[in-house]
Amino acid sequence: MTEPSWDTIRPSEQLADTPAVRRDGRWWLVAPNGAIPANDPALARALDSLAADMDAANRAAAHFGIDERDQGLG
């Protein structure tokens, strides 16, 4: 498992414009000076739920031809 760093985050790993990053099936909170794993199960579930909701919203917006930048989601 590779700990993410600020310089190696891929857009597909980051949850919108938050410091939350999902890498190798694990959530991390990443800042320019380091990263810490999100080990709290409740936090991980909340991040999973938010990511799923945002994904669903992006798919719905795409269905209607709305770019996610128009939604303020990315």
For each residue, the residues with C-beta under 8 A, 3 or more apart:
1: 23 24 26
2: 23 24
3: 23 28 35 37
4: 8 9 13 21 23 28 30 35
5: 8 9 30 34 35
6: 9 30 31 32 35
7:
8: 4 5
9: 4 5 6 13 14 21 30
10: 13 14
11: 14
12:
13: 4 9 10 21 22 23
14: 9 10 11 17 18 20 21
15: 18 20 21 22 47 50 51 54
16: 54 73 74
17: 14 74
18: 14 15
19: 29 30 31
20: 14 15 27 28 29 30 38 47
21: 4 9 13 14 15 27 28 29 30 35
22: 13 15 25 26 27 28 47 51
23: 1 2 3 4 13 26 28
24: 1 2
25: 22
26: 1 22 23 37 38
27: 20 21 22 37 38 43 44 47 48
28: 3 4 20 21 22 23 35 36 37 38
29: 19 20 21 35 36 38
30: 4 5 6 9 19 20 21 34 35
31: 6 19 34 35
32: 6
33:
34: 5 30 31
35: 3 4 5 6 21 28 29 30 31
36: 28 29
37: 3 26 27 28
38: 20 26 27 28 29 43 44 47
39: 44
40: 43 44
41: 44 45
42: 45 46
43: 27 38 40 46 47
44: 27 38 39 40 41 47 48
45: 41 42 48 49
46: 42 43 49 50
47: 15 20 22 27 38 43 44 50 51
48: 27 44 45 51 52
49: 45 46 52 53
50: 15 46 47 53 54
51: 15 22 47 48 54 55
52: 48 49 55 56
53: 49 50 56 57
54: 15 16 50 51 57 58 73
55: 51 52 58 59
56: 52 53 59 60
57: 53 54 60 61 71 73
58: 54 55 61 62 68 71 73 74
59: 55 56 62 63
60: 56 57 63 64
61: 57 58 64 66 67 68 70 71
62: 58 59 65 66 68
63: 59 60
64: 60 61
65: 62
66: 61 62 70 71
67: 61 70 71
68: 58 61 62 71 73 74
69: 72 73 74
70: 61 66 67
71: 57 58 61 66 67 68 74
72: 69
73: 16 54 57 58 68 69
74: 16 17 58 68 69 71
